[in-house]
Amino acid sequence: MNPLLERLCARLSDTIPPGTETPYASPGHARTAEAPWSGITGEEALAVARLPASDILDILAVAQAVRSAHKGPLATTCGIVNAKSGRCGEDCAFCAQSSHHDTGAPVHALLGPDALLRHAEELARAGVRRFGIVTSGNALSEREFDAVCQVARLLRDRVDIGLCASLGQLVTGSTESGNRGERARRLKDAGISSYHHNLETARSFFPQVCTTHPYDDDIATVREAARAGLRTCCGGILGLGETWEHRVELALTLRELDVDSIPLNFLHPVPGTRLGHRSPLPPMEALRAIAVFRLLHPGRDILVCGGRETTLGQWQSWVFAAGANGLMVGNYLTTAGRALADDMDMLATLGVGDVSRTGEEARA
């Protein structure tokens, strides 16, 4: 094993909770509750990223051991619905829903309660843990936001599933002056327990991806969600043309924000977008990226989300060996995912499916 990875293994043995069985656990080396391990340094992350291809299996083995020690054997799952699609005024280079691109992506207003209820019930029946309501645009109108809160109350009362929302900026315009955080608190009161808002990429690379809003708006929204007591789900998209330095920069920003869950997406190039010409990341590079994020975030949920079918292909099941502990299942916003049953069967076959999930656990 590479000397760097050997050193990380030794450090891992000092951070494993008592009673945890992993290949790197050793008697007398147990992480104390008072001093949880925050992960490797940025310099170490870049060193892991630059190790030769022949070290990939060892990299994955170390990341998987960290996942097992800090997150346990079972995977978490989420599914989303494109509750409002298209006509987004932002110019994100990857996005099929941007009005700056001509992609033929679906365009529709906010879905009604019945449609959202059907989506949530389908996911709950399949055993999915969380359901996310996702809308296009920088922020919802007040009427639309009220409608989402109303449907959240309906879903909270009728469906055995945790609720997540991804509704754009929470701190913008009038909400930033005088009513700071009001929307986040209203969502929590309505039954939403988690708020999703991606940074997409590193601050230093963001101008290459989006020019229609500042990075600080995204940072402020994540902080507002956390301040209101919402669980924060915040990650990005890999394969936009960023470097490993950018990826590590993003991961360290997420550490600074102390987010609860990190969704990792991979670019699915859509013709008509500015990045429609790019090729997907090679599968082993994508798996290495997951491993690096796990080593930087040992105790956080890391979910592999959009683009995994295109990027990983036959290697999709390896995301757990690479350190991920969750999966977005079913379809995405404007692209099709795998059949929901196939994803759930894969989790069961791997032995990471949460077959004993209860209602209270689902809502956590």
C-alpha positions as CSV (number, residue, x, y, z in Angstrom):
1,M,0.0,0.0,0.0
2,N,1.2,3.5,-0.8
3,P,2.9,5.2,2.3
4,L,0.3,8.0,2.3
5,L,-2.6,5.6,2.5
6,E,-0.8,3.6,5.2
7,R,-0.5,6.8,7.3
8,L,-4.2,7.4,6.7
9,C,-5.0,3.9,7.8
10,A,-3.0,4.4,11.0
11,R,-4.9,7.6,11.7
12,L,-8.2,5.9,11.0
13,S,-7.4,3.3,13.7
14,D,-7.1,6.2,16.1
15,T,-10.6,7.6,15.2
16,I,-12.8,4.5,15.1
17,P,-15.6,4.4,17.8
18,P,-15.3,1.6,20.3
19,G,-16.7,-1.7,19.1
20,T,-16.6,-0.9,15.4
21,E,-15.4,-3.7,13.2
22,T,-13.4,-2.6,10.2
23,P,-10.2,-3.8,8.6
24,Y,-8.3,-0.9,10.2
25,A,-9.7,-1.1,13.8
26,S,-7.2,-1.9,16.5
27,P,-7.7,-2.5,20.2
28,G,-6.9,0.5,22.4
29,H,-7.4,3.0,19.5
30,A,-10.8,4.5,19.8
31,R,-12.1,8.0,18.9
32,T,-13.5,9.7,21.9
33,A,-16.9,11.5,21.7
34,E,-15.1,14.7,22.8
35,A,-12.7,14.7,19.8
36,P,-14.4,13.5,16.6
37,W,-12.2,13.2,13.6
38,S,-12.9,16.0,11.1
39,G,-11.2,14.3,8.2
40,I,-7.9,14.6,6.3
41,T,-6.4,18.0,5.3
42,G,-6.8,19.7,2.0
43,E,-3.2,19.0,1.2
44,E,-3.7,15.3,2.0
45,A,-6.8,15.2,-0.2
46,L,-4.9,16.6,-3.2
47,A,-2.1,14.0,-2.5
48,V,-4.7,11.2,-2.6
49,A,-6.2,12.7,-5.8
50,R,-2.7,12.5,-7.5
51,L,-1.9,8.9,-6.5
52,P,-1.4,6.6,-9.5
53,A,-4.2,4.7,-11.0
54,S,-2.7,1.5,-9.6
55,D,-3.6,2.7,-6.1
56,I,-7.3,3.1,-6.8
57,L,-8.4,-0.1,-5.0
58,D,-6.5,0.9,-1.9
59,I,-7.9,4.4,-2.0
60,L,-11.4,2.9,-2.2
61,A,-10.7,0.5,0.6
62,V,-9.6,3.3,3.0
63,A,-12.7,5.4,2.1
64,Q,-15.0,2.4,2.6
65,A,-13.5,1.7,6.0
66,V,-14.1,5.3,7.0
67,R,-17.7,5.0,5.8
68,S,-18.2,1.8,7.7
69,A,-16.7,3.2,10.9
70,H,-18.5,6.5,10.9
71,K,-21.8,5.9,9.1
72,G,-22.5,2.2,9.5
73,P,-23.5,-0.4,7.0
74,L,-26.8,0.8,5.7
75,A,-27.5,3.3,2.9
76,T,-29.8,6.2,3.0
77,T,-32.0,7.0,0.0
78,C,-33.9,10.0,-1.4
79,G,-36.0,10.7,-4.5
80,I,-37.1,14.0,-6.0
81,V,-39.8,15.4,-8.1
82,N,-39.4,18.3,-10.6
83,A,-42.2,20.3,-9.1
84,K,-41.7,23.3,-11.3
85,S,-39.7,23.1,-14.5
86,G,-38.0,25.3,-16.9
87,R,-37.8,29.1,-17.7
88,C,-35.1,29.6,-15.1
89,G,-33.4,33.0,-15.4
90,E,-30.0,31.7,-14.1
91,D,-27.3,30.9,-16.7
92,C,-25.8,27.8,-15.1
93,A,-23.7,26.3,-17.8
94,F,-24.9,22.7,-17.1
95,C,-28.6,23.3,-16.7
96,A,-31.2,22.2,-19.2
97,Q,-33.8,24.3,-17.5
98,S,-32.0,27.7,-18.0
99,S,-33.8,30.1,-20.3
100,H,-30.3,30.9,-21.7
101,H,-30.3,27.4,-23.3
102,D,-32.4,25.8,-26.0
103,T,-32.7,22.2,-24.8
104,G,-36.4,21.2,-25.2
105,A,-36.5,20.5,-21.5
106,P,-40.0,20.3,-19.9
107,V,-41.7,23.5,-18.9
108,H,-44.5,23.5,-16.4
109,A,-45.9,25.5,-13.5
110,L,-45.9,24.3,-9.9
111,L,-47.5,20.9,-9.7
112,G,-50.6,20.5,-7.6
113,P,-51.1,18.7,-4.4
114,D,-52.4,15.5,-6.0
115,A,-49.4,15.1,-8.3
116,L,-46.9,15.7,-5.5
117,L,-48.8,13.3,-3.2
118,R,-48.7,10.5,-5.9
119,H,-44.9,11.0,-6.2
120,A,-44.3,10.9,-2.5
121,E,-46.5,7.8,-2.0
122,E,-44.7,5.9,-4.8
123,L,-41.3,6.5,-3.2
124,A,-42.6,5.6,0.3
125,R,-44.0,2.3,-1.0
126,A,-40.6,1.5,-2.4
127,G,-38.9,2.1,1.0
128,V,-37.2,5.4,0.0
129,R,-36.3,7.4,3.1
130,R,-36.7,11.0,1.9
131,F,-38.8,12.9,-0.7
132,G,-37.5,16.2,-2.2
133,I,-39.7,18.9,-3.8
134,V,-37.5,20.7,-6.3
135,T,-38.4,23.9,-8.2
136,S,-36.6,25.8,-11.0
137,G,-35.6,29.5,-10.7
138,N,-33.7,31.6,-8.3
139,A,-36.6,31.8,-5.8
140,L,-40.3,31.1,-5.7
141,S,-43.0,33.8,-5.6
142,E,-44.9,34.2,-2.4
143,R,-47.9,32.5,-3.8
144,E,-45.8,29.5,-4.9
145,F,-44.0,29.3,-1.6
146,D,-47.3,29.3,0.3
147,A,-48.5,26.4,-2.0
148,V,-45.4,24.4,-1.2
149,C,-45.9,24.9,2.5
150,Q,-49.5,23.8,2.2
151,V,-48.6,20.6,0.4
152,A,-45.8,19.9,2.8
153,R,-48.4,19.8,5.6
154,L,-50.5,17.4,3.6
155,L,-47.5,15.1,2.9
156,R,-46.4,15.2,6.5
157,D,-49.8,14.0,7.7
158,R,-50.4,11.4,5.0
159,V,-47.1,9.9,3.8
160,D,-44.5,7.9,5.8
161,I,-41.5,9.7,4.4
162,G,-39.0,12.5,5.3
163,L,-39.5,15.8,3.5
164,C,-36.9,17.9,1.8
165,A,-37.3,21.1,-0.3
166,S,-35.0,22.7,-2.9
167,L,-36.7,26.0,-3.8
168,G,-33.8,28.2,-4.7
169,Q,-32.6,31.1,-2.6
170,L,-34.0,31.6,0.9
171,V,-32.2,34.9,1.4
172,T,-32.9,37.2,-1.5
173,G,-34.6,40.6,-2.0
174,S,-37.2,41.3,0.7
175,T,-36.4,38.2,2.7
176,E,-32.9,39.6,3.2
177,S,-34.0,42.9,4.7
178,G,-36.2,42.6,7.7
179,N,-37.6,39.0,7.3
180,R,-34.2,37.2,7.3
181,G,-34.8,33.5,7.6
182,E,-38.6,33.7,7.6
183,R,-39.0,31.3,4.7
184,A,-36.7,28.7,6.3
185,R,-38.7,28.8,9.5
186,R,-42.0,28.5,7.6
187,L,-40.7,25.4,5.8
188,K,-39.7,23.9,9.1
189,D,-43.1,24.7,10.6
190,A,-44.8,23.1,7.6
191,G,-43.0,19.7,8.1
192,I,-40.0,20.1,5.9
193,S,-37.0,18.8,7.8
194,S,-34.2,19.2,5.3
195,Y,-33.3,22.0,2.8
196,H,-31.2,21.3,-0.3
197,H,-29.2,24.0,-2.0
198,N,-26.0,23.1,-3.9
199,L,-23.0,25.4,-4.3
200,E,-22.4,23.5,-7.6
201,T,-18.6,24.1,-7.5
202,A,-15.8,25.9,-5.8
203,R,-16.0,29.7,-5.3
204,S,-12.9,30.2,-7.5
205,F,-14.5,28.3,-10.4
206,F,-18.0,29.5,-10.0
207,P,-17.7,32.4,-12.5
208,Q,-17.1,29.8,-15.2
209,V,-20.4,28.1,-14.3
210,C,-22.8,30.9,-13.4
211,T,-22.8,34.7,-13.7
212,T,-26.3,35.6,-12.8
213,H,-26.0,35.5,-9.0
214,P,-23.1,35.7,-6.6
215,Y,-21.7,32.7,-4.7
216,D,-22.4,34.4,-1.4
217,D,-26.1,34.2,-2.1
218,D,-25.8,30.4,-2.0
219,I,-23.7,30.4,1.1
220,A,-26.2,32.7,2.8
221,T,-29.1,30.4,1.9
222,V,-27.4,27.3,3.4
223,R,-26.6,29.2,6.6
224,E,-30.2,30.5,6.8
225,A,-31.5,26.9,6.5
226,A,-29.2,25.7,9.3
227,R,-30.1,28.7,11.5
228,A,-33.8,27.8,11.2
229,G,-33.0,24.2,12.4
230,L,-33.3,22.6,9.0
231,R,-31.0,19.8,8.1
232,T,-28.7,21.1,5.3
233,C,-28.1,19.2,2.1
234,C,-25.5,20.9,0.0
235,G,-23.0,19.6,-2.6
236,G,-22.2,20.1,-6.2
237,I,-21.6,18.8,-9.7
238,L,-18.3,17.2,-10.7
239,G,-17.1,17.1,-14.3
240,L,-17.8,20.8,-15.2
241,G,-14.1,21.3,-16.2
242,E,-12.9,22.0,-12.7
243,T,-9.6,20.8,-11.4
244,W,-8.9,18.6,-8.3
245,E,-7.9,21.8,-6.5
246,H,-11.4,23.1,-7.2
247,R,-13.0,19.9,-5.9
248,V,-11.1,20.0,-2.7
249,E,-11.9,23.7,-2.3
250,L,-15.6,22.9,-2.6
251,A,-15.2,20.1,0.0
252,L,-13.5,22.4,2.4
253,T,-16.2,25.1,2.0
254,L,-18.8,22.4,2.8
255,R,-16.8,21.5,5.9
256,E,-16.7,25.1,7.0
257,L,-20.5,25.3,6.5
258,D,-20.9,22.2,8.6
259,V,-23.5,20.7,6.2
260,D,-25.3,17.5,7.2
261,S,-25.5,15.9,3.8
262,I,-23.4,16.2,0.6
263,P,-25.0,15.2,-2.7
264,L,-22.4,14.5,-5.4
265,N,-23.7,14.9,-8.9
266,F,-21.8,14.2,-12.1
267,L,-22.3,16.2,-15.3
268,H,-24.7,14.6,-17.7
269,P,-24.0,16.7,-20.8
270,V,-27.2,18.0,-22.3
271,P,-27.1,19.2,-25.9
272,G,-28.0,22.9,-26.1
273,T,-26.3,23.8,-22.8
274,R,-22.8,25.4,-22.7
275,L,-21.4,22.2,-21.4
276,G,-23.3,19.9,-23.8
277,H,-20.0,19.2,-25.6
278,R,-18.1,17.8,-22.5
279,S,-17.5,14.1,-22.0
280,P,-18.5,12.5,-18.7
281,L,-15.8,11.8,-16.1
282,P,-14.1,8.5,-16.4
283,P,-15.7,6.1,-13.9
284,M,-12.5,5.6,-11.8
285,E,-12.0,9.3,-11.5
286,A,-15.6,9.7,-10.3
287,L,-15.1,6.9,-7.7
288,R,-11.8,8.5,-6.6
289,A,-13.7,11.8,-6.1
290,I,-16.3,10.2,-3.9
291,A,-13.5,8.6,-1.9
292,V,-11.7,12.0,-1.4
293,F,-15.0,13.6,-0.3
294,R,-15.5,10.8,2.2
295,L,-12.0,11.2,3.6
296,L,-12.6,14.9,4.0
297,H,-16.1,14.4,5.5
298,P,-15.9,11.1,7.6
299,G,-19.2,11.7,9.5
300,R,-21.4,13.3,6.9
301,D,-23.9,11.6,4.6
302,I,-22.5,11.5,1.1
303,L,-25.1,10.6,-1.6
304,V,-24.4,9.9,-5.2
305,C,-27.1,11.6,-7.3
306,G,-27.6,12.9,-10.8
307,G,-25.4,11.6,-13.7
308,R,-24.3,8.4,-12.0
309,E,-25.8,6.2,-14.8
310,T,-24.0,8.1,-17.5
311,T,-20.7,8.5,-15.6
312,L,-20.4,5.2,-13.8
313,G,-22.4,2.7,-15.9
314,Q,-21.6,-0.8,-14.8
315,W,-19.6,0.6,-11.8
316,Q,-22.6,2.2,-10.1
317,S,-22.7,-0.3,-7.2
318,W,-19.1,0.7,-6.4
319,V,-20.1,4.0,-5.0
320,F,-20.5,2.4,-1.6
321,A,-17.0,0.9,-1.8
322,A,-15.8,4.4,-2.6
323,G,-17.3,5.8,0.6
324,A,-20.8,6.9,-0.3
325,N,-23.5,6.0,2.1
326,G,-26.5,7.1,0.1
327,L,-28.2,7.2,-3.3
328,M,-30.7,9.4,-5.1
329,V,-33.0,6.9,-6.7
330,G,-35.5,7.1,-9.6
331,N,-35.6,10.0,-12.1
332,Y,-33.9,13.3,-11.9
333,L,-35.1,16.8,-12.9
334,T,-34.9,16.6,-16.7
335,T,-33.1,13.3,-17.2
336,A,-34.2,9.7,-16.6
337,G,-32.6,7.6,-13.9
338,R,-32.7,3.9,-13.5
339,A,-36.0,2.2,-12.7
340,L,-36.7,2.7,-9.0
341,A,-37.1,-1.1,-8.5
342,D,-33.7,-1.7,-10.0
343,D,-32.0,0.7,-7.6
344,M,-33.8,-0.7,-4.6
345,D,-32.9,-4.3,-5.7
346,M,-29.2,-3.2,-6.1
347,L,-29.2,-1.9,-2.5
348,A,-30.8,-5.1,-1.2
349,T,-28.3,-7.3,-3.1
350,L,-25.4,-5.3,-1.7
351,G,-26.8,-5.7,1.8
352,V,-27.1,-2.0,2.4
353,G,-30.8,-1.5,1.9
354,D,-32.6,-0.2,5.0
355,V,-35.3,-2.9,5.2
356,S,-36.2,-2.1,8.8
357,R,-37.0,1.6,8.2
358,T,-39.8,3.0,10.4
359,G,-42.0,6.0,10.1
360,E,-40.1,7.9,12.8
361,E,-36.8,7.0,11.3
362,A,-38.0,8.2,7.9
363,R,-38.9,11.6,9.2
364,A,-35.6,12.2,10.9
